[in-house]
Every structure is written in structure tokens, then in C-alpha cells.
Amino acid sequence: MTTTEAPNQTQLERRALGALRGLSLGDALGMPTQSMSHTAIADAYGTITGLNDAIAEQPIAPNMAAGWVTDDTEQALIVAQLIGDGNGHIDPHDFAERLLAWEDDIKARGSLDLLGPSTKLALDQVRHGADISTTGKTGTTNGAAMRVTPVGIANPSTDPALLAERIHESCRVTHNTTPGFQSAALIATAVSLGMDGRNAHEALTMALDMVEEMDAPGAWSPKANVVTRARLALKYADHSVEPDETHFLNRLRAECGTSVESNESVAAAFALAWRHADQPIQALFSAAAIGGDTDTIAAMTGGMLGAAAGPDAFPTELTDQVARVSGISLEPVAHTLVKLRLK
């Protein structure tokens, strides 16, 4: 591992902006391909080399214009706002209310890109009066991981206990399980390590070790361990182990999986980030084309690589298009989160 100097505020804000741009760009790249097979993606869009309009047959976002983000970015921005409002903390009652209001809003907009299965179940329980300390106990999917990047931006990796506490605040309402926590912790910790100046390979490796040492709160699950699955995926992500890209992607689909389950999609994001650490935009193109939960895999990959590499890792014309089409402004968000990190 290399020795790193503490970044100054300007450097931190650049890395925070990189993480947020990477998240939103990955999300928008995966929007037209989500829930499709890799063969259907290739037939519809060819090789992914930029933003695409969604085809009419897109199962989640039919006919959406190129550059639109999905629930991944929108929920991440809700998390960021709650962190700012709570001076670093996320109040679980406020979080539940904001997610319920967001769901009502997107339904009113006619969107089919609704809540994921774990978040949907937990919030339905909240709507019917359940105590939020009891919800989220079956949430093993990637809904907490997809929106957790702002937590990694706002909290330094040098205080793992505080980082773990803040991660749990972001996931316990909807994903209060060991896989739910570990998946969010892997993404947030990798982002935080990138913010602290670690390169992508260092951030990914150290995140695996740090999360494995964390006491994972939440309900036990019989599903495959997220950290273990991510380690296995990294074993063949290196070019020296699997030099052929097509063979690597086939292995990732077959041996890891790319579904909404966190032990598949988070592990896939780690593998793609590792393999294309020096070419972050290629990591996002590959994630958008891999099939399955492409928007979330690409968003998580982009958040981790953007924190380590900064905003210049992604073509400005693409990130500008996402900001313009989706109507999002990420610079103020980055500034607020970094101010909290430095407190």
C-alpha cells in the first residue's frame, strides 16, 4: 500500500464530485439496459460506448431519453440531503418519510422505476404503522448499497466505528440484515478510502478487509456472504488471470451473477472496478452491457472509481448531459458532504 497525505478541502471536493458524477453517469448508462440480458442489450444497442435512449421494449424505463437517471441517483441524493439536514446523521423516521414521498412522486410521474423489493416491503410496513426498528429484516438486495455513496463521502475511513454507525443509519429501515449492511459498507468504505487518497485497487482491497472486521448489525441471512463473494469475483478480475474480456464477463455472469441480490451485484461492481481501475469509463460501459441490474452495478462502480480518480475520469460531455437531462446539480452536494467530513 502506498502512503497517502491527507487531502485538502479542494482535493476532497474534487473526489466527492468524481464519486457523484460516476454514480449518476453509471446509473444513466445502465438505465436503458436494466433488467435485460446481455444478448438482448447487444441486439438493441450494439456495443455500449455512450448514453442511449431506452428502446420501447425496455422493461423498466421504456422510451426514456438518454441521460436520465433512475432511483439509484435519486435515492442517493435523498441520502445526501438527509446527511446535511442531520449534521452527519440520518434520522430513520425522516428517511422513511422521504422515501415514501419520493415513491408517491415517481408514481405520479408515471414512472415504472419504482422501489426495489426490499425497500418496497419495508416501506409498505411503515405505511401500515410498523415500528421502523422491525422493518428491513429481510432486506438482502442492493437498495442500501446503491444509495450509500454520500455516506462514504461524508465520513472518513480513519474512524471505522463511526463510518459503520453512519452506514447502518442509511440501511436499517429497509436493509437491516447482514448482507444489507455489508453491501452498503463495502461501497461506502471503498468510496471513503478513495476520498482519503487511496487508488482504486487499494480502496477495494482495504474495504474488503475493513468490512470483514466490522460487527455487521441486522438480521442473519442464509444467503452467500457479500464480502466472500466479492473476494471470489476479484480473483479472476485481474487481466493476468483472465486476459480475455469476453471470457471474464461470461465468468462474472455465470459464477457471480448480476441480479439485485447484493451478494451478486456488489461483487460484480467490485470486479468491474478492479479490472478497469485505470479506465473508469470502460468499467461503466462494461457494467451497462453486462445484463441484469445494470444501472445499479454501474452506479456503484462509478461511485467507487470516481472517488479514487476524481471527476476527470469521466468524459465531461457525458456527465454534462446527465446533469442537464436529469436536472441535477452535484457540486453543491459535494461541497456540503465534504464540509461534514472535515468537521
MARVO-898913 format. One line per 5 residues: number of its first residue (from 1); their letters; for each residue z, x, y of N, C-alpha, C. Coordinates in steps of 0.2 Angstrom, whole numbers, plus 2048, in hexadecimal, padded with zeros to 3 digits. Each point is the difference from the previous one (the first is absolute). Example, Ala and Ser with C-alpha at 12.3 -4.5 7.8 and 13.67 -1.06 7.14 Angstrom:
1) as) 827:842:7E4:800:7FC:806:800:804:806 ~ 7FC:7FE:805:801:804:806:803:7FC:805
END
This chain:
1) mttte) 800:804:7FA:800:7FC:806:800:804:806 ~ 7FD:7FE:805:800:804:806:806:7FE:805 ~ 802:805:804:805:7FE:805:7FD:7FD:806 ~ 803:7FB:802:7FD:7FC:806:805:800:806 ~ 7FD:800:806:804:7FF:806:800:7F9:802
6) apnqt) 806:7FE:803:801:7F9:802:7FA:7FE:805 ~ 7FD:7FB:7FE:7FA:7FE:805:803:7FE:807 ~ 7FD:800:805:802:7FE:806:7FE:7F8:801 ~ 802:7FD:805:7FE:7F9:801:7F9:7FE:800 ~ 7FC:805:803:7F9:7FF:801:7FD:800:7F9
11) qlerr) 802:805:7FC:7FD:801:7F9:802:7FA:7FC ~ 806:7FE:800:803:7FA:7FC:7FC:7FA:802 ~ 7FE:7FF:806:7FC:7FA:802:7F9:800:7FD ~ 7FD:806:800:7FA:801:7FD:800:7FF:7F9 ~ 805:802:7FC:800:7FF:7F9:802:7F8:7FF
16) algal) 804:7FD:804:801:7F9:7FF:7FA:7FC:801 ~ 7FC:802:805:7FA:7FD:802:7FB:801:7FA ~ 800:806:7FD:7FC:801:7FA:802:7FC:7FA ~ 806:7FF:7FF:803:7FB:7FB:7FD:7F9:801 ~ 801:7FE:806:7FE:7F9:801:7F9:7FF:800
21) rglsl) 7FC:805:803:7F9:7FF:7FF:7FD:800:7F9 ~ 803:805:7FC:7FE:800:7F9:802:7FA:7FC ~ 806:7FD:801:802:7FA:7FD:7FB:7FA:802 ~ 7FE:800:806:7FC:7FA:802:7F9:801:7FE ~ 7FD:806:801:7FA:802:7FE:7FF:7FF:7F8
26) gdalg) 804:802:7FC:800:7FF:7F9:800:7F9:7FE ~ 804:7FC:804:801:7F9:7FF:7F9:7FD:801 ~ 7FD:801:806:7FA:7FD:802:7FA:802:7FB ~ 800:807:7FE:7FB:802:7FB:801:7FC:7F9 ~ 806:7FE:7FE:801:7FD:7FA:7FF:7F8:801
31) mptqs) 800:7FE:806:800:7F8:801:7FA:7FD:7FC ~ 7FA:803:801:7FA:7FD:7FD:800:800:7F8 ~ 804:805:7FD:7FF:802:7F9:806:7FE:7FC ~ 806:7FD:804:806:7FE:7FC:7FF:7FB:7FB ~ 803:801:7FA:800:7FC:7FA:7F9:7FF:7FD
36) mshta) 7FC:805:801:7FA:801:7FD:800:806:7FB ~ 7FC:800:7FB:7FF:805:7FB:7FC:806:803 ~ 801:806:7FE:7FC:805:803:7F8:7FF:7FF ~ 7FE:7FD:7FB:7F9:7FF:7FF:7FE:7FB:805 ~ 804:7FA:801:7FE:7FB:804:7FF:803:808
41) iaday) 805:805:801:800:803:807:7FA:804:801 ~ 7FE:804:7FB:7FA:804:800:7FA:7FB:801 ~ 7FF:7FB:7FC:7FB:7FC:801:7FF:7FC:806 ~ 806:7FF:803:800:7FC:807:7FF:805:806 ~ 803:806:800:800:804:806:7FD:807:7FF
46) gtitg) 7FE:801:7F9:7FE:807:7FF:806:805:801 ~ 7FE:806:802:806:805:801:803:7FF:806 ~ 807:800:800:804:7FE:806:800:806:804 ~ 7FD:800:806:800:805:805:802:7FE:807 ~ 802:7FA:801:802:7FD:806:803:7F9:7FF
51) lndai) 801:7FD:806:802:7F9:800:7FA:7FB:7FF ~ 802:7FB:7FC:7FB:7FB:7FE:802:7F9:801 ~ 7FB:7FC:802:802:7F9:800:801:7FD:7F9 ~ 805:7FC:7FF:801:7FD:7F9:7FB:7FB:7FE ~ 7FE:801:7FA:7FA:7FB:7FD:803:7F9:800
56) aeqpi) 7FC:7FB:7FF:802:7F9:800:804:7FF:7F9 ~ 7FF:804:7FB:803:7FF:7FA:807:804:7FF ~ 802:803:806:806:804:800:806:7FB:7FE ~ 804:801:7FB:805:7FB:7FE:806:7FF:805 ~ 801:805:804:806:7FF:805:7FE:7FF:807
61) apnma) 7FB:804:802:7FE:800:807:7F8:7FF:801 ~ 7FE:7FA:7FE:7F8:7FF:800:7FE:800:807 ~ 7FA:804:801:7FD:800:806:804:803:806 ~ 805:804:7FF:804:803:805:7FC:806:803 ~ 800:800:807:7FC:806:803:803:806:7FF
66) agwvt) 7FC:805:7FF:802:807:7FF:805:802:806 ~ 806:803:7FE:805:802:804:806:7FC:800 ~ 800:7FA:7FD:806:7FC:800:805:803:7FB ~ 806:800:802:806:802:7FC:802:7FA:7FC ~ 805:801:7FB:803:7FB:7FC:807:800:801
71) ddteq) 804:7FC:7FB:807:800:801:803:806:7FF ~ 7FD:806:7FE:803:806:7FF:802:803:807 ~ 7FB:800:805:801:802:807:805:7FB:803 ~ 7FE:7FA:800:804:7FB:804:807:800:7FE ~ 802:801:7FA:807:800:7FE:803:807:802
76) aliva) 7FC:805:800:803:806:802:802:800:807 ~ 7FC:7FD:804:801:7FF:807:806:7FC:802 ~ 801:7FB:7FB:806:7FC:801:806:804:7FE ~ 800:804:7FB:805:805:7FF:802:804:806 ~ 7FA:803:803:801:804:805:804:7FD:806
81) qligd) 7FE:7FA:801:803:7FC:806:807:7FF:7FE ~ 802:7FE:7FA:807:7FF:7FE:804:806:801 ~ 7FD:806:7FE:804:806:801:801:801:807 ~ 7FB:7FF:805:802:801:807:805:7FB:802 ~ 7FF:7FA:7FE:805:7FB:803:807:801:7FD
86) gnghi) 801:803:7FA:806:801:7FD:803:807:801 ~ 7FD:804:805:802:807:801:800:804:7FA ~ 7FB:7FF:7FC:800:804:7FA:801:7FC:7FA ~ 804:7FB:800:801:7FC:7FA:7FC:7FA:800 ~ 7FF:7FD:7FA:7FC:7FA:7FF:805:7FB:7FD
91) dphdf) 801:7FA:804:805:7FB:7FF:7FC:7FC:7FA ~ 803:7FF:7FB:7FD:7FC:7FA:7FE:7F9:802 ~ 804:7FC:804:7FF:7F9:802:7FA:800:805 ~ 800:805:805:7FA:800:804:7FA:802:7FC ~ 800:804:7FB:7FB:802:7FD:7FD:7FA:7FC
96) aerll) 804:7FC:7FD:7FE:7FA:7FC:7FD:7FB:805 ~ 803:7FF:805:7FD:7FB:805:7F9:802:803 ~ 800:807:801:7F9:802:803:7FB:800:7FB ~ 801:801:7F9:7FB:800:7FB:7FE:7F8:7FF ~ 805:7FC:800:7FF:7F9:7FF:7FB:7FD:806
101) awedd) 802:802:806:7FB:7FF:806:7FA:802:7FF ~ 7FF:807:7FE:7FA:803:7FF:7FB:7FC:7FB ~ 804:7FE:7FA:7FC:7FC:7FB:7FD:7FA:803 ~ 804:7FC:804:7FE:7FA:803:7FA:801:805 ~ 800:806:803:7FB:801:805:7FA:802:7FC
106) ikarg) 800:804:7FB:7FA:802:7FD:7FD:7F9:7FC ~ 804:7FC:7FE:7FE:7FA:7FD:7FC:7FC:805 ~ 803:7FF:806:7FD:7FD:805:7F9:803:802 ~ 7FF:806:7FF:7FA:804:802:7FB:7FF:7FA ~ 802:7FD:7FB:7FB:7FE:7FA:7FF:806:7FC
111) sldll) 805:805:800:7FF:806:7FC:802:7FF:7F9 ~ 7FC:803:7FB:802:800:7F9:805:806:7FE ~ 800:805:805:804:806:7FF:808:7FF:801 ~ 803:7FC:7FC:806:7FE:801:805:805:7FD ~ 806:7FE:7FF:806:804:7FE:7FE:802:7F8
116) gpstk) 803:806:7FF:7FF:802:7F9:805:7FD:7FB ~ 800:800:7FA:804:7FC:7FB:807:801:801 ~ 802:806:801:808:801:800:802:7FE:807 ~ 7FD:801:806:802:7FE:806:800:7F8:800 ~ 7FA:7FD:7FE:800:7F9:800:805:7FD:7FC
121) laldq) 802:802:7FA:806:7FD:7FC:806:800:804 ~ 802:806:803:806:801:804:800:7FC:806 ~ 7FB:7FF:804:800:7FC:806:800:7F9:7FE ~ 7FD:7FE:7FB:801:7F9:7FE:807:7FE:7FE ~ 804:805:7FD:807:7FF:7FF:804:7FF:807
126) vrhga) 7FE:805:805:803:800:806:7FF:7F9:804 ~ 7F9:7FD:7FF:7FF:7FA:803:804:7FA:7FD ~ 802:801:7FA:804:7FB:7FD:807:801:800 ~ 802:805:805:807:801:801:804:805:7FC ~ 7FC:804:7FC:804:805:7FC:803:806:804
131) distt) 805:802:7FE:803:806:803:7FC:806:7FF ~ 7FE:804:806:7FC:805:800:802:806:7FB ~ 807:800:7FF:802:805:7FC:7FE:7FF:7F8 ~ 7FE:7FA:7FF:7FE:7FE:7F9:7F8:800:7FF ~ 7FD:801:805:7F8:800:800:7FE:807:7FF
136) gktgt) 7FA:800:7FD:7FC:807:7FF:802:803:7FA ~ 804:7FD:7FB:802:803:7FA:7FB:800:7FB ~ 7FA:7FE:801:7FB:801:7FB:7FA:803:803 ~ 801:803:806:7FA:803:804:7FF:807:7FE ~ 7FB:801:7FC:7FE:806:7FD:7F9:802:803
141) tngaa) 7FD:7FC:804:7F9:802:802:800:804:806 ~ 7FB:801:804:7FF:805:805:801:7FE:807 ~ 802:7FA:801:801:7FD:806:805:804:805 ~ 805:803:7FD:805:804:804:7FD:806:802 ~ 7FC:803:7FB:7FD:807:801:7FA:800:805
146) mrvtp) 7FD:7FA:800:7FA:800:805:802:800:807 ~ 806:7FD:802:802:7FF:807:805:805:802 ~ 802:805:7FC:806:804:801:7FE:806:805 ~ 7FA:802:801:7FE:806:804:804:800:806 ~ 801:7FB:804:804:801:806:808:802:7FF
151) vgian) 802:7FF:7FA:807:802:7FF:800:808:7FF ~ 7FB:802:7FD:7FF:807:7FF:7FF:804:806 ~ 7FC:7FD:805:7FF:803:807:807:800:804 ~ 804:7FB:7FF:806:7FF:804:806:804:7FE ~ 800:802:7FA:806:804:7FD:7FE:806:7FD
156) pstdp) 803:806:802:7FF:806:7FD:802:801:7F9 ~ 7FC:805:7FD:801:801:7F8:807:804:800 ~ 802:803:805:806:805:800:806:7FC:7FE ~ 800:7F9:801:806:7FC:7FE:7FE:7FB:7FB ~ 800:802:7F9:7FD:7FC:7FB:805:7FA:7FF
161) allae) 806:800:801:804:7FA:7FF:7FE:7FB:805 ~ 800:802:807:7FE:7FB:805:7F9:7FD:7FF ~ 7FB:805:7FE:7F9:7FE:7FE:800:7FA:7FB ~ 804:802:7FA:801:7FB:7FB:803:7F9:802 ~ 805:800:804:803:7FA:803:7FB:7FC:804
166) rihes) 7FC:804:804:7FB:7FC:804:7FA:7FD:7FC ~ 7FE:804:7FB:7FB:7FE:7FB:802:7F9:7FD ~ 807:800:7FD:802:7FA:7FD:800:7FA:805 ~ 802:802:806:800:7FA:805:7F9:7FD:800 ~ 7FB:804:7FF:7F9:7FD:801:7FE:7FC:7FA
171) crvth) 803:801:7FA:7FD:7FD:7FA:805:7FC:7FC ~ 806:7FF:802:805:7FC:7FC:7FF:7F9:800 ~ 7FD:7FD:806:7FF:7F9:800:7FB:7FE:7FB ~ 7FB:804:7FF:7FA:7FE:7FC:7FF:804:7F9 ~ 803:806:800:7FE:805:7FB:807:804:7FE
176) nttpg) 805:7FC:7FF:807:803:7FE:800:802:7F9 ~ 7FC:804:7FE:800:803:7F9:7FF:807:800 ~ 801:803:7FA:7FF:808:800:7F9:802:802 ~ 7FB:7FC:7FC:7F9:802:802:7FF:7FF:808 ~ 802:7FA:802:7FF:7FE:807:802:806:805
181) fqsaa) 807:802:7FF:802:805:804:7FD:807:7FF ~ 7FF:802:7FA:7FD:806:7FF:7F9:801:802 ~ 7FC:7FA:800:7F9:801:803:800:800:807 ~ 804:7FC:803:801:801:808:803:807:802 ~ 805:802:7FC:803:807:801:7FB:805:800
186) liata) 7FB:800:7FB:7FB:805:7FF:7FC:801:806 ~ 7FD:7FA:802:7FC:800:806:803:802:806 ~ 806:7FD:802:804:802:806:802:807:800 ~ 802:803:7FA:802:807:800:7FB:805:801 ~ 7FA:7FE:7FD:7FA:804:801:7FE:800:807
191) vslgm) 800:7FA:803:7FE:800:807:805:804:805 ~ 807:7FF:7FE:805:804:804:7FF:807:7FF ~ 7FF:803:7FA:7FF:807:7FF:7F9:802:804 ~ 7FB:7FC:800:7FA:802:804:802:800:807 ~ 804:7FC:803:802:800:807:804:806:801
196) dgrna) 804:802:7FC:804:806:801:7FC:807:7FF ~ 7F9:7FF:7FF:7FC:806:800:7FE:803:7F9 ~ 802:7FC:7FB:7FD:802:7F9:7F9:7FE:7FF ~ 7FC:805:7FD:7F9:7FE:7FE:800:7FA:7FB ~ 7FB:7FE:7FE:7FF:7FA:7FC:803:801:7F9
201) healt) 7FE:806:7FD:802:802:7F9:808:801:800 ~ 803:803:805:807:801:801:803:7F9:800 ~ 7FE:7FC:805:803:7F9:801:800:7FC:7F9 ~ 7FB:800:7FD:7FF:7FC:7FA:805:803:7FA ~ 800:806:7FF:804:803:7FB:808:7FF:802
206) maldm) 802:802:806:806:7FF:802:803:7F9:800 ~ 7FB:7FB:802:802:7F9:800:802:7FE:7F9 ~ 7FC:802:7FB:802:7FE:7F9:807:803:7FE ~ 801:806:802:807:803:7FE:805:7FC:804 ~ 7FF:7FF:806:806:7FD:804:801:7F9:7FE
211) veemd) 7FB:7FC:7FF:801:7F9:7FD:803:800:7FA ~ 7FE:804:7FB:803:800:7FA:808:802:800 ~ 802:803:806:807:801:801:804:7FB:803 ~ 7FC:7FB:803:803:7FB:804:803:7FA:7FB ~ 806:7FE:802:803:7FA:7FC:7FB:7FA:801
216) apgaw) 7FC:7FE:7FB:7FC:7FA:802:804:7F9:7FF ~ 801:7FD:806:803:7FA:800:7FB:7FA:7FD ~ 803:7FB:7FF:7FC:7FA:7FE:801:7FF:7F8 ~ 7FC:7FA:7FE:801:7FE:7F9:7FC:805:7FC ~ 802:801:7FA:7FD:804:7FB:7F9:7FC:7FE
221) spkan) 7FB:804:7FE:7FA:7FD:7FD:7FE:804:7FA ~ 7FD:7FC:7FB:7FD:804:7FA:7FA:803:801 ~ 7FD:7FF:806:7F9:803:801:800:808:801 ~ 7FB:803:7FF:7FF:807:800:803:803:807 ~ 803:805:7FF:803:803:806:7FB:803:805
226) vvtra) 801:7FE:807:7FB:802:805:7FF:807:801 ~ 806:804:800:800:807:801:7FC:804:7FA ~ 802:7FE:7FA:7FD:803:7FA:7F9:7FE:800 ~ 7FE:7FA:801:7F9:7FF:800:7FC:804:805 ~ 803:801:806:7FC:804:805:800:807:7FE
231) rlalk) 805:803:7FD:7FF:807:7FE:7FB:800:7FB ~ 7FF:7FC:7FB:7FB:800:7FB:7F9:800:803 ~ 7FF:7FB:806:7FA:800:803:7FE:806:803 ~ 805:804:803:7FF:806:804:7FD:806:7FB ~ 802:7FF:7F9:7FE:805:7FC:7F9:801:7FF
236) yadhs) 7FC:7FB:801:7F9:801:7FF:7FC:7FE:807 ~ 804:800:805:7FD:7FF:807:7FD:807:803 ~ 803:805:7FD:7FD:807:803:7F9:801:7FD ~ 7FC:803:805:7F9:802:7FE:800:805:7FA ~ 805:804:800:800:805:7FA:801:7FD:7FA
241) vepde) 803:7FA:7FF:801:7FD:7FA:7FB:7FB:7FE ~ 7FD:7FC:805:7FB:7FB:800:7FB:801:805 ~ 7FB:805:7FF:7FC:802:805:7FB:7FA:802 ~ 7FE:7FC:7FB:7FB:7FB:801:803:7FA:804 ~ 7FD:7FE:805:803:7FA:804:800:7F9:7FC
246) thfln) 7FA:7FF:7FD:7FF:7FA:7FD:805:7FF:7FA ~ 801:806:7FC:804:800:7FB:808:7FF:802 ~ 801:803:806:807:7FF:802:801:7F9:802 ~ 7FC:7FD:804:801:7F9:801:800:7FB:7FA ~ 7FC:802:7FB:801:7FC:7FA:806:801:7FD
251) rlrae) 803:806:800:807:801:7FD:805:7FC:804 ~ 7FF:800:806:805:7FD:805:801:7F9:7FE ~ 7FA:7FD:800:7FF:7F8:7FE:803:7FF:7F9 ~ 7FF:804:7FB:801:7FF:7F9:808:802:7FF ~ 802:805:802:806:803:7FE:806:7FE:805
256) cgtsv) 7FE:7FE:806:805:7FF:806:800:7F8:801 ~ 7FA:7FE:802:7FF:7F9:802:800:800:808 ~ 7FD:7FA:802:7FF:800:808:802:7F8:802 ~ 805:7FD:7FC:802:7F9:801:805:800:806 ~ 802:7FA:802:806:800:805:806:802:7FD
261) esnes) 801:801:7FA:806:803:7FD:802:807:803 ~ 806:801:803:801:806:804:7FF:807:7FB ~ 802:7FF:7FA:7FF:806:7FC:7F9:802:7FE ~ 7FB:7FC:802:7F9:801:7FF:7FD:802:807 ~ 801:7FC:805:7FD:801:807:803:806:803
266) vaaaf) 806:801:800:804:805:804:7FE:807:7FC ~ 800:800:7FA:7FE:806:7FC:7F9:802:802 ~ 7FB:7FB:800:7F9:801:801:800:803:807 ~ 803:7FD:805:800:803:807:802:807:800 ~ 806:802:7FD:802:807:7FF:7FA:804:7FD
271) alawr) 7FD:7FE:7FB:7FB:804:7FD:7FA:801:805 ~ 7FE:7FB:803:7FA:800:805:802:805:806 ~ 806:7FF:802:802:804:806:801:808:7FE ~ 802:801:7FA:800:807:7FD:7F9:803:800 ~ 7FC:7FC:7FC:7F9:803:7FF:7FC:801:806
276) hadqp) 801:7FC:805:7FC:801:806:804:801:806 ~ 805:804:7FF:805:802:806:7FC:804:805 ~ 7FB:803:7FF:7FC:804:805:7FB:7FC:803 ~ 7FF:7FA:7FD:7FA:7FB:803:803:7F9:800 ~ 805:7FF:804:803:7F9:800:7FB:7FA:801
281) iqalf) 7FB:801:803:7FB:7FA:801:7FD:7FF:7F9 ~ 7FF:805:7FC:7FD:7FF:7F9:805:7FD:7FC ~ 806:801:801:806:7FD:7FC:7FF:7F8:801 ~ 7FF:7FE:806:800:7F9:802:7F9:7FD:7FD ~ 7FB:804:801:7FA:7FD:7FD:800:7FF:7F8
286) saaai) 803:805:7FD:801:7FF:7F9:805:7FA:7FE ~ 805:800:804:805:7FA:7FF:7FD:7F9:801 ~ 7FC:800:805:7FC:7F9:801:7FB:7FF:7FB ~ 7FE:805:7FC:7FB:7FF:7FB:803:7FF:7F9 ~ 806:802:7FF:803:801:7F9:801:7F9:7FC
291) ggdtd) 800:7FA:804:801:7FA:7FD:807:7FE:7FF ~ 802:7FA:800:806:7FD:800:803:7FF:807 ~ 806:802:801:804:7FF:806:7FE:805:805 ~ 7F9:800:802:7FD:806:804:803:801:807 ~ 801:7FA:803:803:800:807:807:803:800
296) tiaam) 804:7FF:7FC:807:802:800:800:808:7FE ~ 7FC:801:7FA:800:807:7FE:7FD:805:806 ~ 7FB:7FD:803:7FD:804:806:805:801:806 ~ 803:7FA:801:805:800:806:806:805:7FE ~ 803:800:7FA:805:805:7FF:7FE:807:800
301) tggml) 7FA:801:7FD:7FD:807:800:7FF:802:807 ~ 7FD:7FC:805:7FF:802:806:806:801:804 ~ 806:7FC:7FF:806:801:804:803:807:7FE ~ 800:802:7F9:803:806:7FE:7FB:806:803 ~ 7FA:800:7FF:7FC:806:802:7FF:800:808
306) gaaag) 800:7FA:803:800:800:808:807:804:803 ~ 805:7FF:7FD:806:803:802:800:807:800 ~ 7FD:803:7FA:800:807:7FF:7FA:803:804 ~ 7FB:7FD:801:7FA:803:803:7FF:7FE:808 ~ 803:7FA:802:7FF:7FE:807:7FA:7FB:800
311) pdafp) 7FF:7FD:806:7FB:7FC:801:7F9:802:800 ~ 7FF:807:801:7F9:803:800:7FD:800:7F9 ~ 804:7FF:7FB:7FE:800:7F9:7FB:7FA:7FE ~ 800:7FB:805:7FB:7FA:7FF:7FB:800:805 ~ 7FA:7FE:7FF:7FB:7FF:805:802:7FB:805
316) teltd) 7FF:802:807:803:7FC:805:7FC:7FA:801 ~ 7F9:800:7FE:7FC:7FA:800:802:7FB:7FC ~ 803:802:7FA:803:7FB:7FB:807:7FD:802 ~ 804:805:802:807:7FD:802:7FF:7FC:807 ~ 7FC:802:804:7FE:7FC:806:7FE:7F9:7FF
321) qvarv) 7FB:800:7FB:7FE:7F9:7FE:805:7FC:7FD ~ 804:802:7FC:806:7FD:7FD:804:7FD:805 ~ 802:804:805:804:7FE:806:7FD:7FA:804 ~ 7FA:801:801:7FC:7FB:804:7FF:7FA:7FC ~ 7FE:800:7FA:7FF:7FA:7FD:806:7FC:7FE
326) sgisl) 805:804:7FE:807:7FD:7FE:804:7FE:806 ~ 7FF:803:806:804:7FF:805:807:803:800 ~ 800:806:7FD:806:804:800:800:806:804 ~ 806:801:803:801:806:804:806:804:7FD ~ 7FE:806:7FD:805:804:7FC:804:805:804
331) epvah) 7FE:802:805:803:806:804:807:7FD:802 ~ 801:7FB:803:807:7FD:802:805:800:7FA ~ 7FD:7FE:7FB:804:7FF:7FA:802:807:7FD ~ 7FC:805:800:802:807:7FF:805:803:804 ~ 7FF:7FE:807:805:803:805:807:7FD:7FE
336) tlvkl) 800:7FA:7FF:807:7FC:7FF:803:803:7FA ~ 7FC:801:7FB:803:802:7F9:803:807:801 ~ 7FC:805:803:802:807:801:806:800:804 ~ 801:7FC:805:806:800:805:806:7FF:7FB ~ 7FF:7FB:7FC:806:7FF:7FB:801:805:7FB
341) rlk) 7FB:804:7FE:801:805:7FC:804:806:803 ~ 7FF:801:806:803:805:804:807:7FF:802 ~ 802:7FA:800:807:7FE:802:805:803:7FC
END
